Amino acid sequence: LSVHSAEKNNQAPDAVVKTYYAAMAKCDFATAKKCLAAKELQQMISFLEETVKKNPSSKSDVKEEYAPMAAGKFATAKITGNTAKVTVTYTVKKKQKKETHTLKKVDNTWKIED
């Protein structure tokens, strides 16, 4: 397998962010963690996962929290070398909000850094 074909199979940075939010909106914590580079963020997701296991009713809160972002508009990434920035625009209670994420390439795969 050549490096070129491996890169071809990887998701673009904006697709990684979209996958992350879609996974969180479904409480698919394993998929969400695969999108993250930062250990702190992975630990936060693990904590949330444990919370949902202990208190299953909190699952709807997680879904409600992440659904607007999952349904948002994902701007095409601005890539500079091995870093990228992706902005998602979404609506919560009729107010438009924006989140910008920094991604970095880890082993030829884009991962969310913050």
N, C-alpha and C positions, 0 to 999 in steps of 0.2 A: 504494500500500500504506500503510495507516494504521499509526501507532505501535501502536495496540491489537492489530491483527492480527499484527504482527511479534512482539509480546510473547507472543502466544498460541502461536506456533510454537517458542518457546525452551523448553529443558528447565528444569525446576525445579532448584534447587541440589542436592537429594539425587540427582536423576537424573544430573546432571553428574558427581558423585563416583562413582556407580555405573558410568557409562560409562567414566570414567577407569580404574577398577580392572579392569573387564572387558577394556578395550583392553590394559592392561599384562599381564594374564594370558594374552593371546593374542600378546604381543609386537607389537601394532599401535601402534607408537610415534607414527605420524602422528596418529592419532585421540587418543591420550593427550595429545600436546602441544597439541591444539586445546582441551583442557579446562583448560589452565593459563594463569594471568595472569602469574605470576612468571617473569621471564626466567631466574633461577637454576634453577628447576625444569625449565624447557624445556631448558636447557643440560645438566642432569643426565640427562634422558631422551635427549638427543642423544648424550651420552657412552656411555650404556648401549646405545644403538642401534649405535654404532660398535664397541663391545666384542663385541656379538652377531655383527656382520658379520665381524669378524676371527676370532672364535672361536665358530662356530655351535653347538658343544656347550653353551655357556653359556645358550642359549635355554631349555633345560629348567630351569635354575636360576632364571631370571626368572619363568617360568610358575609354578614351585613357590612362589616368594616371594610372588607377587601373587594366586594362586588363592584362598587363604583369605579375603582381603579382598573379592575379587570375589563370593564366595559368602556374604558377611556380611549382616547386617541393617543397613539404612540408615535412620536416624531421619529423620523429616520435619524439614526445615530450620527453624531459628529465624532469621527474617528481620527485620533492623532497617535500614530504608532501603535503601541500596545494598550492604549487607554481609549475609552469612548464615553460619551455623555448621551443619555437618552432622557427626553422629557415626556412625561405622560400628563395629559390634560383630562380632567374628569369633573363630574358635578356631584356635589353633596348638598342636599337641602336647597336646591336651586342656585347654589353658589359654585362658580367655576373655580377649580383649584389646579395647581401644577406641582408636580414632584419631578425633580431632576436627579437621575442616578448616574453615578460614575461606575464604569465597568473596566475590568482589566482582563487581559488575555492570560489564562493559566493553562499551560500545556495545550496551546492552540485552541482553547475554548474560552469564549467570553463568559465572565462571571461578574455578578454585581458586587461592587466594593462598598458602596454606601447608598 
